[in-house]
Amino acid sequence: MWSLPVVAETWDGWLNDINGFHVKAEHALHAIDTAASGAVQEGNVGGAREWSAMDFKGGIGTASRKLETKDGGYTVGILVQCNYGTKANLRIAGIPVGRENCR
């Protein structure tokens, strides 16, 4: 059995001073030293405090499903970082519904 974790980052460079290199070694060490097991915080927490998705409230969320024993009994989980775009960019099935609602 093996697992393949996927690690991603939320890029919000157009919102912030991405080239400021504000995270220093002591910030990384603090994060490592204070890391804990258990449930992750969700919603309007941490870096997600100001996130939005198509002008709706964004944030962090999780979901999981457990397969039946006959299918391996595995638990599949996901962590979602929701921080993207404006309502004008919202398309559903290729239709620019956000533009219709922005007038």
N, C-alpha and C positions, 0 to 999 in steps of 0.2 A: 504494500500500500504506500502511496506517496501523495503529497499535496503540493499544489503550486499556488502560493499566495500571490496576489497582485497588489502592488503598492502604487498609489498615485498621489499627485499633489494638486491642490486647487490653485490654478494660476489666476491671479487677479491683478496682474501687472498694470493694466490700464486704470485701475482704481488706486494704486499705491505707488510708492517710490521703489519699484522692484530692483533697481540698480543701487540702492542705498546700502545694501549688505548690512542690515541692522541686526541680524541674528549673529551673535558672537559665540565663541567657544563656551563661555559660562552659561549661556542660555541652553545650549545643547546638553551640557553636563547636568544642569538643573533638571531638565526634562528626563534624562536617564535616571538620575538619583530619585526622582519623585514618581517614576512610573509604577503603576500598580495593576494587579490583575482584577478581574471582576467586570461588571457591566460598564460599558462606555457611556459617557454622557451623550444625550441626544437633544436635538432641537436647537434652541437659541442659546448656544453655549460656545465658549472658547472663540476660535477664529470665525465661527459661524454666526456670531452675534449680529452682524450686519449683512449677511448674505441674502440675496434675492434670486428668484428664478422667474424670468419673464414678468418682472415687477410684482410677483407674488412673494410671500415670505418663503425664503429658502432655509437651509440648515443642514443638520446631520441626522440621518435616520438609519435604521437597520431593519432587516427582514431575514427570516430563515424558514426553511422547510425541512422536515425530516422524512426521508424515504422509508417506505415500509421495509421490514426485515427481508422479505423476498427480493427486494430491489437493492439490497446491500446495507440498509439501515443507516446510511450516511446522513449527516446534516449538512445542508448547503446554506451558507450564510452570505450576506452582503452588507457592506457599509456604504451608504450613499452620501456623497457631498453634493449638495444642491445649491449651485451658485452660478447662474448663467443668464445672460441676455436681458433684453427688455421686451415688453409686451409687443412692440412693433415687429420684433423678430419671430414671434410665436406662429408656428405653422403646424397644422394638424392635417395629416394625409396630404401634405403639399399645399394646402390652402392657407393663405396668409391671414388667418382669423384675427391675429393681434392687430393688424393694420386696420381692419374693419372696426374694431372696438376702440381704437385710439383717436378716431376723428372727433 
